[in-house]
Amino acid sequence: MLARSVGPRNRVNYTVHGDAVNLAARRETLNWDYGERVLASQASVDLPGEESPRQRIGELPIRGKRSAVTVYRPA
């Protein structure tokens, strides 16, 4: 992921780019399909100290990814 300011001096915006950002945006659009406010990927679930209850939805195809991504909802 890359985070930085972009644009001319009189109109600078702070933005982020990268695969993690794109994956988060794709998961966000899936929230409507599953009636959720938050969906987590396997990478989020695997973070140290992440102990919150969750339910595995399954492996879902994500636009722009070659393989399906495992997605979880809060339990």
All heavy atoms as a GROMACS GRO file, in nm:
protein
  587
    1MET      N    1   0.084  -0.116   0.000
    1MET     CA    2   0.000   0.000   0.000
    1MET      C    3   0.089   0.123   0.000
    1MET      O    4   0.193   0.126   0.064
    1MET     CB    5  -0.090  -0.002   0.124
    1MET     CG    6  -0.179   0.118   0.131
    1MET     SD    7  -0.303   0.112   0.260
    1MET     CE    8  -0.205   0.120   0.405
    2LEU      N    9   0.047   0.225  -0.069
    2LEU     CA   10   0.117   0.352  -0.077
    2LEU      C   11   0.023   0.461  -0.028
    2LEU      O   12  -0.090   0.470  -0.076
    2LEU     CB   13   0.160   0.378  -0.222
    2LEU     CG   14   0.219   0.515  -0.251
    2LEU    CD1   15   0.355   0.528  -0.182
    2LEU    CD2   16   0.233   0.535  -0.400
    3ALA      N   17   0.066   0.539   0.068
    3ALA     CA   18  -0.012   0.651   0.119
    3ALA      C   19   0.070   0.778   0.101
    3ALA      O   20   0.186   0.782   0.141
    3ALA     CB   21  -0.046   0.630   0.265
    4ARG      N   22   0.010   0.879   0.040
    4ARG     CA   23   0.083   1.003   0.018
    4ARG      C   24  -0.010   1.114  -0.026
    4ARG      O   25  -0.125   1.092  -0.063
    4ARG     CB   26   0.193   0.984  -0.083
    4ARG     CG   27   0.142   0.956  -0.222
    4ARG     CD   28   0.254   0.934  -0.318
    4ARG     NE   29   0.207   0.960  -0.453
    4ARG     CZ   30   0.287   0.973  -0.556
    4ARG    NH1   31   0.416   0.966  -0.540
    4ARG    NH2   32   0.239   0.996  -0.675
    5SER      N   33   0.044   1.235  -0.025
    5SER     CA   34  -0.027   1.352  -0.076
    5SER      C   35  -0.003   1.359  -0.226
    5SER      O   36   0.108   1.336  -0.273
    5SER     CB   37   0.025   1.479  -0.009
    5SER     OG   38  -0.001   1.475   0.130
    6VAL      N   39  -0.108   1.393  -0.299
    6VAL     CA   40  -0.098   1.405  -0.444
    6VAL      C   41  -0.167   1.533  -0.490
    6VAL      O   42  -0.256   1.583  -0.424
    6VAL     CB   43  -0.160   1.283  -0.518
    6VAL    CG1   44  -0.084   1.157  -0.489
    6VAL    CG2   45  -0.306   1.268  -0.483
    7GLY      N   46  -0.125   1.583  -0.604
    7GLY     CA   47  -0.189   1.699  -0.662
    7GLY      C   48  -0.104   1.824  -0.652
    7GLY      O   49   0.000   1.827  -0.587
    8PRO      N   50  -0.151   1.931  -0.719
    8PRO     CA   51  -0.078   2.058  -0.716
    8PRO      C   52  -0.085   2.122  -0.577
    8PRO      O   53  -0.171   2.088  -0.496
    8PRO     CB   54  -0.150   2.143  -0.820
    8PRO     CG   55  -0.286   2.084  -0.831
    8PRO     CD   56  -0.271   1.937  -0.800
    9ARG      N   57   0.005   2.212  -0.550
    9ARG     CA   58   0.014   2.274  -0.416
    9ARG      C   59  -0.116   2.338  -0.370
    9ARG      O   60  -0.148   2.337  -0.252
    9ARG     CB   61   0.124   2.379  -0.414
    9ARG     CG   62   0.260   2.320  -0.416
    9ARG     CD   63   0.363   2.428  -0.404
    9ARG     NE   64   0.495   2.367  -0.410
    9ARG     CZ   65   0.601   2.418  -0.357
    9ARG    NH1   66   0.594   2.534  -0.296
    9ARG    NH2   67   0.716   2.357  -0.367
   10ASN      N   68  -0.192   2.395  -0.460
   10ASN     CA   69  -0.316   2.462  -0.421
   10ASN      C   70  -0.434   2.367  -0.407
   10ASN      O   71  -0.544   2.410  -0.372
   10ASN     CB   72  -0.349   2.574  -0.519
   10ASN     CG   73  -0.375   2.523  -0.660
   10ASN    OD1   74  -0.336   2.412  -0.696
   10ASN    ND2   75  -0.440   2.606  -0.740
   11ARG      N   76  -0.411   2.238  -0.433
   11ARG     CA   77  -0.522   2.141  -0.425
   11ARG      C   78  -0.467   2.002  -0.393
   11ARG      O   79  -0.488   1.906  -0.468
   11ARG     CB   80  -0.598   2.139  -0.555
   11ARG     CG   81  -0.731   2.069  -0.544
   11ARG     CD   82  -0.815   2.094  -0.666
   11ARG     NE   83  -0.937   2.018  -0.651
   11ARG     CZ   84  -0.992   1.946  -0.746
   11ARG    NH1   85  -0.938   1.945  -0.864
   11ARG    NH2   86  -1.100   1.878  -0.723
   12VAL      N   87  -0.402   1.989  -0.280
   12VAL     CA   88  -0.340   1.863  -0.241
   12VAL      C   89  -0.442   1.773  -0.172
   12VAL      O   90  -0.521   1.818  -0.089
   12VAL     CB   91  -0.220   1.889  -0.146
   12VAL    CG1   92  -0.163   1.760  -0.094
   12VAL    CG2   93  -0.114   1.969  -0.219
   13ASN      N   94  -0.442   1.647  -0.210
   13ASN     CA   95  -0.527   1.546  -0.147
   13ASN      C   96  -0.438   1.436  -0.093
   13ASN      O   97  -0.337   1.402  -0.152
   13ASN     CB   98  -0.625   1.485  -0.247
   13ASN     CG   99  -0.732   1.581  -0.289
   13ASN    OD1  100  -0.792   1.647  -0.206
   13ASN    ND2  101  -0.755   1.591  -0.419
   14TYR      N  102  -0.479   1.378   0.020
   14TYR     CA  103  -0.409   1.263   0.076
   14TYR      C  104  -0.484   1.139   0.030
   14TYR      O  105  -0.607   1.133   0.039
   14TYR     CB  106  -0.407   1.271   0.229
   14TYR     CG  107  -0.317   1.170   0.292
   14TYR    CD1  108  -0.179   1.188   0.292
   14TYR    CD2  109  -0.368   1.056   0.352
   14TYR    CE1  110  -0.095   1.095   0.350
   14TYR    CE2  111  -0.285   0.964   0.411
   14TYR     CZ  112  -0.149   0.984   0.410
   14TYR     OH  113  -0.064   0.892   0.468
   15THR      N  114  -0.413   1.041  -0.023
   15THR     CA  115  -0.479   0.923  -0.077
   15THR      C  116  -0.396   0.797  -0.053
   15THR      O  117  -0.279   0.806  -0.016
   15THR     CB  118  -0.507   0.940  -0.228
   15THR    OG1  119  -0.589   0.834  -0.274
   15THR    CG2  120  -0.377   0.943  -0.308
   16VAL      N  121  -0.459   0.683  -0.069
   16VAL     CA  122  -0.391   0.554  -0.057
   16VAL      C  123  -0.417   0.473  -0.183
   16VAL      O  124  -0.523   0.483  -0.244
   16VAL     CB  125  -0.436   0.475   0.067
   16VAL    CG1  126  -0.387   0.541   0.194
   16VAL    CG2  127  -0.586   0.459   0.072
   17HIS      N  128  -0.317   0.394  -0.224
   17HIS     CA  129  -0.326   0.309  -0.342
   17HIS      C  130  -0.269   0.173  -0.307
   17HIS      O  131  -0.186   0.161  -0.219
   17HIS     CB  132  -0.242   0.366  -0.458
   17HIS     CG  133  -0.286   0.500  -0.505
   17HIS    ND1  134  -0.387   0.518  -0.594
   17HIS    CD2  135  -0.240   0.623  -0.476
   17HIS    CE1  136  -0.403   0.646  -0.617
   17HIS    NE2  137  -0.314   0.712  -0.547
   18GLY      N  138  -0.313   0.072  -0.378
   18GLY     CA  139  -0.252  -0.059  -0.364
   18GLY      C  140  -0.354  -0.171  -0.356
   18GLY      O  141  -0.476  -0.148  -0.351
   19ASP      N  142  -0.303  -0.294  -0.355
   19ASP     CA  143  -0.387  -0.412  -0.355
   19ASP      C  144  -0.476  -0.419  -0.232
   19ASP      O  145  -0.594  -0.453  -0.242
   19ASP     CB  146  -0.300  -0.538  -0.366
   19ASP     CG  147  -0.384  -0.662  -0.388
   19ASP    OD1  148  -0.465  -0.662  -0.484
   19ASP    OD2  149  -0.370  -0.758  -0.311
   20ALA      N  150  -0.422  -0.386  -0.115
   20ALA     CA  151  -0.502  -0.392   0.008
   20ALA      C  152  -0.619  -0.295   0.003
   20ALA      O  153  -0.731  -0.326   0.047
   20ALA     CB  154  -0.414  -0.363   0.130
   21VAL      N  155  -0.596  -0.178  -0.052
   21VAL     CA  156  -0.702  -0.077  -0.065
   21VAL      C  157  -0.809  -0.125  -0.163
   21VAL      O  158  -0.929  -0.113  -0.136
   21VAL     CB  159  -0.642   0.057  -0.111
   21VAL    CG1  160  -0.751   0.162  -0.132
   21VAL    CG2  161  -0.539   0.106  -0.010
   22ASN      N  162  -0.766  -0.180  -0.275
   22ASN     CA  163  -0.861  -0.230  -0.374
   22ASN      C  164  -0.944  -0.345  -0.318
   22ASN      O  165  -1.066  -0.352  -0.339
   22ASN     CB  166  -0.788  -0.275  -0.501
   22ASN     CG  167  -0.727  -0.159  -0.575
   22ASN    OD1  168  -0.774  -0.046  -0.563
   22ASN    ND2  169  -0.623  -0.186  -0.650
   23LEU      N  170  -0.881  -0.437  -0.246
   23LEU     CA  171  -0.954  -0.549  -0.186
   23LEU      C  172  -1.056  -0.499  -0.085
   23LEU      O  173  -1.170  -0.548  -0.081
   23LEU     CB  174  -0.856  -0.647  -0.121
   23LEU     CG  175  -0.918  -0.768  -0.053
   23LEU    CD1  176  -1.007  -0.847  -0.149
   23LEU    CD2  177  -0.809  -0.857   0.004
   24ALA      N  178  -1.020  -0.403  -0.003
   24ALA     CA  179  -1.114  -0.346   0.094
   24ALA      C  180  -1.234  -0.283   0.024
   24ALA      O  181  -1.348  -0.300   0.068
   24ALA     CB  182  -1.043  -0.245   0.182
   25ALA      N  183  -1.210  -0.213  -0.084
   25ALA     CA  184  -1.319  -0.151  -0.159
   25ALA      C  185  -1.412  -0.256  -0.219
   25ALA      O  186  -1.534  -0.240  -0.216
   25ALA     CB  187  -1.263  -0.061  -0.269
   26ARG      N  188  -1.356  -0.364  -0.269
   26ARG     CA  189  -1.438  -0.472  -0.327
   26ARG      C  190  -1.522  -0.540  -0.218
   26ARG      O  191  -1.638  -0.572  -0.239
   26ARG     CB  192  -1.351  -0.577  -0.396
   26ARG     CG  193  -1.263  -0.526  -0.505
   26ARG     CD  194  -1.339  -0.475  -0.626
   26ARG     NE  195  -1.250  -0.449  -0.737
   26ARG     CZ  196  -1.202  -0.330  -0.767
   26ARG    NH1  197  -1.234  -0.225  -0.696
   26ARG    NH2  198  -1.122  -0.315  -0.869
   27ARG      N  199  -1.461  -0.562  -0.100
   27ARG     CA  200  -1.537  -0.622   0.011
   27ARG      C  201  -1.649  -0.529   0.057
   27ARG      O  202  -1.757  -0.573   0.092
   27ARG     CB  203  -1.445  -0.653   0.129
   27ARG     CG  204  -1.368  -0.780   0.115
   27ARG     CD  205  -1.306  -0.827   0.246
   27ARG     NE  206  -1.274  -0.723   0.339
   27ARG     CZ  207  -1.152  -0.668   0.354
   27ARG    NH1  208  -1.052  -0.706   0.278
   27ARG    NH2  209  -1.132  -0.575   0.444
   28GLU      N  210  -1.623  -0.400   0.054
   28GLU     CA  211  -1.724  -0.304   0.095
   28GLU      C  212  -1.848  -0.316   0.008
   28GLU      O  213  -1.961  -0.309   0.056
   28GLU     CB  214  -1.668  -0.163   0.090
   28GLU     CG  215  -1.765  -0.059   0.140
   28GLU     CD  216  -1.707   0.081   0.136
   28GLU    OE1  217  -1.610   0.105   0.063
   28GLU    OE2  218  -1.764   0.166   0.206
   29THR      N  219  -1.830  -0.336  -0.122
   29THR     CA  220  -1.947  -0.350  -0.210
   29THR      C  221  -2.022  -0.480  -0.183
   29THR      O  222  -2.143  -0.488  -0.207
   29THR     CB  223  -1.907  -0.344  -0.358
   29THR    OG1  224  -1.819  -0.451  -0.389
   29THR    CG2  225  -1.840  -0.211  -0.392
   30LEU      N  226  -1.954  -0.582  -0.131
   30LEU     CA  227  -2.020  -0.708  -0.096
   30LEU      C  228  -2.110  -0.696   0.027
   30LEU      O  229  -2.196  -0.779   0.050
   30LEU     CB  230  -1.917  -0.818  -0.072
   30LEU     CG  231  -1.840  -0.868  -0.193
   30LEU    CD1  232  -1.730  -0.964  -0.149
   30LEU    CD2  233  -1.933  -0.934  -0.292
   31ASN      N  234  -2.089  -0.592   0.108
   31ASN     CA  235  -2.172  -0.573   0.228
   31ASN      C  236  -2.320  -0.571   0.194
   31ASN      O  237  -2.402  -0.626   0.267
   31ASN     CB  238  -2.133  -0.446   0.302
   31ASN     CG  239  -2.006  -0.460   0.380
   31ASN    OD1  240  -1.978  -0.566   0.435
   31ASN    ND2  241  -1.927  -0.356   0.384
   32TRP      N  242  -2.355  -0.507   0.085
   32TRP     CA  243  -2.496  -0.500   0.044
   32TRP      C  244  -2.552  -0.640   0.016
   32TRP      O  245  -2.664  -0.672   0.056
   32TRP     CB  246  -2.512  -0.414  -0.081
   32TRP     CG  247  -2.488  -0.269  -0.056
   32TRP    CD1  248  -2.374  -0.199  -0.076
   32TRP    CD2  249  -2.582  -0.176  -0.002
   32TRP    NE1  250  -2.390  -0.069  -0.039
   32TRP    CE2  251  -2.516  -0.052   0.006
   32TRP    CE3  252  -2.715  -0.186   0.040
   32TRP    CZ2  253  -2.580   0.063   0.055
   32TRP    CZ3  254  -2.777  -0.072   0.088
   32TRP    CH2  255  -2.710   0.050   0.096
   33ASP      N  256  -2.474  -0.722  -0.051
   33ASP     CA  257  -2.520  -0.856  -0.085
   33ASP      C  258  -2.544  -0.943   0.037
   33ASP      O  259  -2.630  -1.032   0.034
   33ASP     CB  260  -2.416  -0.927  -0.175
   33ASP     CG  261  -2.397  -0.856  -0.308
   33ASP    OD1  262  -2.488  -0.782  -0.350
   33ASP    OD2  263  -2.290  -0.876  -0.369
   34TYR      N  264  -2.470  -0.920   0.144
   34TYR     CA  265  -2.479  -1.004   0.263
   34TYR      C  266  -2.546  -0.933   0.380
   34TYR      O  267  -2.553  -0.987   0.490
   34TYR     CB  268  -2.339  -1.054   0.303
   34TYR     CG  269  -2.289  -1.153   0.202
   34TYR    CD1  270  -2.210  -1.112   0.095
   34TYR    CD2  271  -2.324  -1.288   0.209
   34TYR    CE1  272  -2.168  -1.203  -0.001
   34TYR    CE2  273  -2.282  -1.378   0.115
   34TYR     CZ  274  -2.204  -1.334   0.010
   34TYR     OH  275  -2.162  -1.424  -0.085
   35GLY      N  276  -2.596  -0.812   0.360
   35GLY     CA  277  -2.665  -0.740   0.466
   35GLY      C  278  -2.577  -0.709   0.585
   35GLY      O  279  -2.623  -0.711   0.699
   36GLU      N  280  -2.452  -0.681   0.560
   36GLU     CA  281  -2.355  -0.654   0.667
   36GLU      C  282  -2.300  -0.513   0.655
   36GLU      O  283  -2.311  -0.450   0.552
   36GLU     CB  284  -2.238  -0.754   0.661
   36GLU     CG  285  -2.277  -0.897   0.684
   36GLU     CD  286  -2.326  -0.925   0.825
   36GLU    OE1  287  -2.291  -0.848   0.918
   36GLU    OE2  288  -2.398  -1.022   0.843
   37ARG      N  289  -2.239  -0.466   0.764
   37ARG     CA  290  -2.168  -0.339   0.762
   37ARG      C  291  -2.018  -0.361   0.750
   37ARG      O  292  -1.945  -0.273   0.708
   37ARG     CB  293  -2.200  -0.259   0.888
   37ARG     CG  294  -2.347  -0.217   0.893
   37ARG     CD  295  -2.378  -0.136   1.013
   37ARG     NE  296  -2.308  -0.007   1.001
   37ARG     CZ  297  -2.283   0.071   1.104
   37ARG    NH1  298  -2.319   0.035   1.224
   37ARG    NH2  299  -2.220   0.186   1.086
   38VAL      N  300  -1.973  -0.481   0.791
   38VAL     CA  301  -1.830  -0.512   0.789
   38VAL      C  302  -1.810  -0.654   0.741
   38VAL      O  303  -1.876  -0.746   0.791
   38VAL     CB  304  -1.768  -0.499   0.930
   38VAL    CG1  305  -1.624  -0.541   0.930
   38VAL    CG2  306  -1.783  -0.357   0.982
   39LEU      N  307  -1.722  -0.673   0.646
   39LEU     CA  308  -1.678  -0.806   0.605
   39LEU      C  309  -1.526  -0.807   0.613
   39LEU      O  310  -1.461  -0.712   0.570
   39LEU     CB  311  -1.723  -0.838   0.462
   39LEU     CG  312  -1.872  -0.854   0.441
   39LEU    CD1  313  -1.903  -0.871   0.292
   39LEU    CD2  314  -1.924  -0.974   0.518
   40ALA      N  315  -1.470  -0.912   0.667
   40ALA     CA  316  -1.326  -0.923   0.686
   40ALA      C  317  -1.267  -1.028   0.593
   40ALA      O  318  -1.332  -1.128   0.562
   40ALA     CB  319  -1.294  -0.959   0.831
   41SER      N  320  -1.144  -1.006   0.552
   41SER     CA  321  -1.072  -1.104   0.472
   41SER      C  322  -0.993  -1.196   0.564
   41SER      O  323  -0.979  -1.170   0.684
   41SER     CB  324  -0.977  -1.034   0.375
   41SER     OG  325  -0.874  -0.970   0.447
   42GLN      N  326  -0.938  -1.300   0.508
   42GLN     CA  327  -0.856  -1.393   0.585
   42GLN      C  328  -0.736  -1.320   0.648
   42GLN      O  329  -0.700  -1.346   0.762
   42GLN     CB  330  -0.806  -1.508   0.497
   42GLN     CG  331  -0.735  -1.617   0.573
   42GLN     CD  332  -0.830  -1.695   0.663
   42GLN    OE1  333  -0.933  -1.743   0.617
   42GLN    NE2  334  -0.797  -1.706   0.789
   43ALA      N  335  -0.678  -1.227   0.575
   43ALA     CA  336  -0.563  -1.152   0.627
   43ALA      C  337  -0.600  -1.075   0.753
   43ALA      O  338  -0.522  -1.069   0.848
   43ALA     CB  339  -0.509  -1.058   0.520
   44SER      N  340  -0.719  -1.018   0.757
   44SER     CA  341  -0.764  -0.946   0.876
   44SER      C  342  -0.787  -1.040   0.992
   44SER      O  343  -0.751  -1.011   1.106
   44SER     CB  344  -0.893  -0.869   0.847
   44SER     OG  345  -0.872  -0.772   0.748
   45VAL      N  346  -0.848  -1.154   0.964
   45VAL     CA  347  -0.877  -1.252   1.068
   45VAL      C  348  -0.748  -1.308   1.128
   45VAL      O  349  -0.741  -1.338   1.247
   45VAL     CB  350  -0.964  -1.366   1.009
   45VAL    CG1  351  -0.975  -1.484   1.102
   45VAL    CG2  352  -1.102  -1.311   0.976
   46ASP      N  353  -0.644  -1.319   1.046
   46ASP     CA  354  -0.517  -1.376   1.090
   46ASP      C  355  -0.429  -1.279   1.169
   46ASP      O  356  -0.323  -1.318   1.216
   46ASP     CB  357  -0.438  -1.428   0.970
   46ASP     CG  358  -0.501  -1.552   0.909
   46ASP    OD1  359  -0.586  -1.616   0.975
   46ASP    OD2  360  -0.466  -1.584   0.794
   47LEU      N  361  -0.470  -1.154   1.184
   47LEU     CA  362  -0.388  -1.057   1.256
   47LEU      C  363  -0.368  -1.100   1.401
   47LEU      O  364  -0.460  -1.152   1.464
   47LEU     CB  365  -0.455  -0.919   1.254
   47LEU     CG  366  -0.453  -0.845   1.122
   47LEU    CD1  367  -0.540  -0.721   1.129
   47LEU    CD2  368  -0.310  -0.808   1.084
   48PRO      N  369  -0.249  -1.078   1.457
   48PRO     CA  370  -0.225  -1.112   1.598
   48PRO      C  371  -0.321  -1.035   1.688
   48PRO      O  372  -0.346  -0.916   1.666
   48PRO     CB  373  -0.081  -1.064   1.622
   48PRO     CG  374  -0.020  -1.054   1.488
   48PRO     CD  375  -0.132  -1.023   1.392
   49GLY      N  376  -0.378  -1.104   1.786
   49GLY     CA  377  -0.471  -1.043   1.880
   49GLY      C  378  -0.613  -1.031   1.830
   49GLY      O  379  -0.700  -0.983   1.900
   50GLU      N  380  -0.641  -1.075   1.709
   50GLU     CA  381  -0.776  -1.068   1.652
   50GLU      C  382  -0.854  -1.188   1.702
   50GLU      O  383  -0.839  -1.298   1.652
   50GLU     CB  384  -0.771  -1.065   1.500
   50GLU     CG  385  -0.907  -1.062   1.432
   50GLU     CD  386  -0.999  -0.955   1.484
   50GLU    OE1  387  -0.956  -0.840   1.497
   50GLU    OE2  388  -1.115  -0.988   1.514
   51GLU      N  389  -0.938  -1.165   1.802
   51GLU     CA  390  -1.011  -1.273   1.867
   51GLU      C  391  -1.162  -1.259   1.855
   51GLU      O  392  -1.234  -1.335   1.917
   51GLU     CB  393  -0.973  -1.277   2.017
   51GLU     CG  394  -0.824  -1.284   2.043
   51GLU     CD  395  -0.766  -1.424   2.025
   51GLU    OE1  396  -0.840  -1.521   2.045
   51GLU    OE2  397  -0.648  -1.433   1.988
   52SER      N  398  -1.211  -1.160   1.782
   52SER     CA  399  -1.355  -1.138   1.777
   52SER      C  400  -1.426  -1.254   1.707
   52SER      O  401  -1.374  -1.312   1.612
   52SER     CB  402  -1.386  -1.006   1.706
   52SER     OG  403  -1.335  -1.007   1.576
   53PRO      N  404  -1.548  -1.287   1.754
   53PRO     CA  405  -1.623  -1.397   1.691
   53PRO      C  406  -1.660  -1.362   1.548
   53PRO      O  407  -1.695  -1.248   1.517
   53PRO     CB  408  -1.748  -1.410   1.777
   53PRO     CG  409  -1.739  -1.310   1.883
   53PRO     CD  410  -1.618  -1.227   1.863
   54ARG      N  411  -1.651  -1.459   1.459
   54ARG     CA  412  -1.683  -1.437   1.319
   54ARG      C  413  -1.736  -1.565   1.255
   54ARG      O  414  -1.711  -1.674   1.304
   54ARG     CB  415  -1.562  -1.386   1.245
   54ARG     CG  416  -1.446  -1.480   1.255
   54ARG     CD  417  -1.315  -1.408   1.231
   54ARG     NE  418  -1.205  -1.487   1.278
   54ARG     CZ  419  -1.142  -1.470   1.391
   54ARG    NH1  420  -1.177  -1.373   1.472
   54ARG    NH2  421  -1.043  -1.546   1.427
   55GLN      N  422  -1.805  -1.549   1.147
   55GLN     CA  423  -1.861  -1.661   1.073
   55GLN      C  424  -1.804  -1.657   0.932
   55GLN      O  425  -1.811  -1.554   0.864
   55GLN     CB  426  -2.012  -1.650   1.069
   55GLN     CG  427  -2.079  -1.756   0.986
   55GLN     CD  428  -2.227  -1.728   0.969
   55GLN    OE1  429  -2.278  -1.624   1.004
   55GLN    NE2  430  -2.297  -1.824   0.912
   56ARG      N  431  -1.751  -1.768   0.888
   56ARG     CA  432  -1.695  -1.776   0.753
   56ARG      C  433  -1.808  -1.779   0.652
   56ARG      O  434  -1.897  -1.864   0.659
   56ARG     CB  435  -1.610  -1.902   0.741
   56ARG     CG  436  -1.539  -1.917   0.609
   56ARG     CD  437  -1.452  -2.043   0.611
   56ARG     NE  438  -1.374  -2.058   0.490
   56ARG     CZ  439  -1.416  -2.123   0.382
   56ARG    NH1  440  -1.533  -2.182   0.380
   56ARG    NH2  441  -1.338  -2.131   0.276
   57ILE      N  442  -1.808  -1.686   0.559
   57ILE     CA  443  -1.907  -1.685   0.451
   57ILE      C  444  -1.864  -1.780   0.342
   57ILE      O  445  -1.942  -1.856   0.290
   57ILE     CB  446  -1.925  -1.543   0.394
   57ILE    CG1  447  -1.988  -1.452   0.499
   57ILE    CG2  448  -2.009  -1.545   0.267
   57ILE    CD1  449  -1.998  -1.308   0.458
   58GLY      N  450  -1.736  -1.776   0.307
   58GLY     CA  451  -1.684  -1.865   0.205
   58GLY      C  452  -1.580  -1.795   0.120
   58GLY      O  453  -1.539  -1.684   0.149
   59GLU      N  454  -1.541  -1.863   0.016
   59GLU     CA  455  -1.445  -1.807  -0.079
   59GLU      C  456  -1.522  -1.741  -0.192
   59GLU      O  457  -1.598  -1.808  -0.263
   59GLU     CB  458  -1.352  -1.916  -0.130
   59GLU     CG  459  -1.263  -1.971  -0.020
   59GLU     CD  460  -1.164  -2.073  -0.071
   59GLU    OE1  461  -1.150  -2.088  -0.194
   59GLU    OE2  462  -1.101  -2.138   0.013
   60LEU      N  463  -1.503  -1.613  -0.207
   60LEU     CA  464  -1.580  -1.536  -0.304
   60LEU      C  465  -1.489  -1.482  -0.414
   60LEU      O  466  -1.377  -1.440  -0.386
   60LEU     CB  467  -1.650  -1.419  -0.236
   60LEU     CG  468  -1.743  -1.455  -0.120
   60LEU    CD1  469  -1.799  -1.329  -0.057
   60LEU    CD2  470  -1.854  -1.545  -0.166
   61PRO      N  471  -1.538  -1.481  -0.536
   61PRO     CA  472  -1.460  -1.419  -0.643
   61PRO      C  473  -1.460  -1.268  -0.624
   61PRO      O  474  -1.563  -1.209  -0.593
   61PRO     CB  475  -1.534  -1.459  -0.770
   61PRO     CG  476  -1.673  -1.488  -0.726
   61PRO     CD  477  -1.664  -1.536  -0.584
   62ILE      N  478  -1.345  -1.207  -0.638
   62ILE     CA  479  -1.332  -1.063  -0.624
   62ILE      C  480  -1.275  -1.009  -0.754
   62ILE      O  481  -1.174  -1.058  -0.803
   62ILE     CB  482  -1.236  -1.027  -0.507
   62ILE    CG1  483  -1.285  -1.086  -0.374
   62ILE    CG2  484  -1.217  -0.877  -0.497
   62ILE    CD1  485  -1.409  -1.023  -0.317
   63ARG      N  486  -1.342  -0.910  -0.810
   63ARG     CA  487  -1.297  -0.850  -0.935
   63ARG      C  488  -1.154  -0.801  -0.920
   63ARG      O  489  -1.118  -0.735  -0.823
   63ARG     CB  490  -1.388  -0.734  -0.973
   63ARG     CG  491  -1.356  -0.674  -1.108
   63ARG     CD  492  -1.464  -0.576  -1.153
   63ARG     NE  493  -1.497  -0.476  -1.054
   63ARG     CZ  494  -1.450  -0.350  -1.055
   63ARG    NH1  495  -1.367  -0.312  -1.149
   63ARG    NH2  496  -1.488  -0.265  -0.964
   64GLY      N  497  -1.070  -0.837  -1.014
   64GLY     CA  498  -0.931  -0.795  -1.011
   64GLY      C  499  -0.838  -0.893  -0.942
   64GLY      O  500  -0.717  -0.875  -0.944
   65LYS      N  501  -0.892  -0.999  -0.881
   65LYS     CA  502  -0.810  -1.100  -0.814
   65LYS      C  503  -0.817  -1.229  -0.896
   65LYS      O  504  -0.923  -1.266  -0.944
   65LYS     CB  505  -0.861  -1.128  -0.672
   65LYS     CG  506  -0.865  -1.008  -0.581
   65LYS     CD  507  -0.729  -0.953  -0.551
   65LYS     CE  508  -0.661  -1.034  -0.445
   65LYS     NZ  509  -0.528  -0.984  -0.414
   66ARG      N  510  -0.706  -1.297  -0.906
   66ARG     CA  511  -0.703  -1.422  -0.982
   66ARG      C  512  -0.769  -1.537  -0.908
   66ARG      O  513  -0.827  -1.625  -0.968
   66ARG     CB  514  -0.560  -1.460  -1.014
   66ARG     CG  515  -0.498  -1.368  -1.115
   66ARG     CD  516  -0.360  -1.411  -1.151
   66ARG     NE  517  -0.304  -1.314  -1.243
   66ARG     CZ  518  -0.201  -1.336  -1.318
   66ARG    NH1  519  -0.138  -1.449  -1.312
   66ARG    NH2  520  -0.157  -1.242  -1.398
   67SER      N  521  -0.758  -1.537  -0.777
   67SER     CA  522  -0.819  -1.645  -0.699
   67SER      C  523  -0.923  -1.585  -0.603
   67SER      O  524  -0.920  -1.467  -0.572
   67SER     CB  525  -0.713  -1.723  -0.622
   67SER     OG  526  -0.639  -1.638  -0.538
   68ALA      N  527  -1.014  -1.670  -0.559
   68ALA     CA  528  -1.119  -1.626  -0.467
   68ALA      C  529  -1.058  -1.585  -0.333
   68ALA      O  530  -0.948  -1.628  -0.296
   68ALA     CB  531  -1.219  -1.740  -0.446
   69VAL      N  532  -1.130  -1.501  -0.260
   69VAL     CA  533  -1.086  -1.451  -0.130
   69VAL      C  534  -1.181  -1.502  -0.024
   69VAL      O  535  -1.303  -1.494  -0.040
   69VAL     CB  536  -1.083  -1.296  -0.132
   69VAL    CG1  537  -1.052  -1.241   0.006
   69VAL    CG2  538  -0.985  -1.245  -0.234
   70THR      N  539  -1.127  -1.557   0.085
   70THR     CA  540  -1.211  -1.602   0.196
   70THR      C  541  -1.261  -1.481   0.273
   70THR      O  542  -1.183  -1.393   0.310
   70THR     CB  543  -1.133  -1.695   0.290
   70THR    OG1  544  -1.082  -1.805   0.212
   70THR    CG2  545  -1.222  -1.751   0.400
   71VAL      N  546  -1.392  -1.476   0.296
   71VAL     CA  547  -1.456  -1.360   0.358
   71VAL      C  548  -1.533  -1.406   0.482
   71VAL      O  549  -1.595  -1.513   0.482
   71VAL     CB  550  -1.550  -1.291   0.257
   71VAL    CG1  551  -1.623  -1.175   0.320
   71VAL    CG2  552  -1.471  -1.243   0.136
   72TYR      N  553  -1.529  -1.322   0.586
   72TYR     CA  554  -1.597  -1.350   0.714
   72TYR      C  555  -1.690  -1.235   0.750
   72TYR      O  556  -1.666  -1.121   0.715
   72TYR     CB  557  -1.493  -1.363   0.826
   72TYR     CG  558  -1.399  -1.479   0.809
   72TYR    CD1  559  -1.287  -1.468   0.729
   72TYR    CD2  560  -1.424  -1.599   0.873
   72TYR    CE1  561  -1.199  -1.575   0.713
   72TYR    CE2  562  -1.337  -1.706   0.858
   72TYR     CZ  563  -1.225  -1.693   0.778
   72TYR     OH  564  -1.140  -1.798   0.762
   73ARG      N  565  -1.796  -1.268   0.825
   73ARG     CA  566  -1.887  -1.168   0.882
   73ARG      C  567  -1.877  -1.179   1.033
   73ARG      O  568  -1.841  -1.285   1.086
   73ARG     CB  569  -2.030  -1.190   0.835
   73ARG     CG  570  -2.092  -1.317   0.889
   73ARG     CD  571  -2.244  -1.329   0.870
   73ARG     NE  572  -2.291  -1.284   0.744
   73ARG     CZ  573  -2.364  -1.356   0.659
   73ARG    NH1  574  -2.398  -1.480   0.689
   73ARG    NH2  575  -2.404  -1.307   0.546
   74PRO      N  576  -1.913  -1.074   1.106
   74PRO     CA  577  -1.916  -1.084   1.252
   74PRO      C  578  -2.019  -1.188   1.295
   74PRO      O  579  -2.125  -1.201   1.234
   74PRO     CB  580  -1.959  -0.945   1.299
   74PRO     CG  581  -1.931  -0.855   1.182
   74PRO     CD  582  -1.945  -0.939   1.059
   75ALA      N  583  -1.989  -1.265   1.398
   75ALA     CA  584  -2.082  -1.367   1.445
   75ALA      C  585  -2.170  -1.314   1.555
   75ALA      O  586  -2.140  -1.220   1.620
   75ALA     CB  587  -2.005  -1.488   1.496
   0.00000   0.00000   0.00000
